[in-house]
Amino acid sequence: MMRLIFFPLWLLHWLPLGALWLPGRLLGALAFVLARERRRVTLINLTLCFPQWSEAQRREVALRHFQGFVTSALALGIAWFASERRLRTMIHFQGLEQVRDAQTKGPVILLTPHFFGVDTIGPFLTLDFDVITINSKIKHPTLDTLIRERRLRWGKGLIFARQDSLRSVLRAFKPGWLLYYLPDQDFGPKDSLFVDFFKVKAATVPALARMSKLAKASVVPCVVHLDFKAGRFEVTFFPAWENFPSGDDAADTQRMNHFIEERILEQPANYLWSHKRFKTRPPGEASPYDRHPPPQSTQ
């Protein structure tokens, strides 16, 4: 019965990527109207990060955010069910030599911000690489198992839950392997530092620098973009960071956030604004998501 949940994605995977854009736009516009709380969170985040924008600009970006979110969800079936031959025709790697070069020096951490498409790229990467991913465990055990099977459909790589210890992840992190790491969410105050994200203090776990140091791993930034007009997935790898980690966790974490900011400015609607990125606040500061008072920019 649980496998029937995947049936709509299985049906949609037969369509070209570009054909998903129209239903995704329509369903995304509907979600923008109906998902009131997620819309409110998105607009609060955009207000905090872009106070210089007009309200109309923020609503336009928020609408396109919902449309991109839904379309990327519809495209998930392609990554989970399409043949290897088809997948290879749909993905375009730019800067792949950055990964290959870093692999010669040891393990590689792919710093991957939450742009739409991050969930679809994992099965692509495991065609050619041994990849470790860290995901939140789904409460329903059968559904969690089925999703893990799809993500590991080529029989390569490992998946850890966020509840697993960092030591367990690093023990499995071998030379030449990739760690697909998504660092830009609010996981609460434990082990977090408050560093700027568009000049707003954001609780950010400094695990990137710590893992890089402990595993002697290179950090190669990786940004995903779904190009529906061209009908393919674009994945850009940037040069491995030099002088990282620096030994200063706060400075290294701030460097990571600044990189993410730069990439957001290139495609602002395609970032995961519907996540409560500023939920955890410094002591004495109210959450911007509280109904009262209304959110105010800190700039």
Secondary structure by P-SEA (a helix, b strand, c coil): cccccaaaaaaacccccccaaaaaaaaaaaaaacaaaaaaaaaaaaaaacccccaaaaaaaaaaaaaaaaaaaaaccccccccaaaaaaccccccaaaaaaaaaacbbbbcccccccccccccccccccbbbbbbcccccaaaaaaaaaaaaccccbbbbcccccaaaaaaacccccccccccccccccccbbbbbcccccccccaaaaaaaaaacbbbbbbbbbbcccccbbbbbbcccccccccccaaaaaaaaaaaaaaaaaaccccccccccccccccccccccccccccccccc
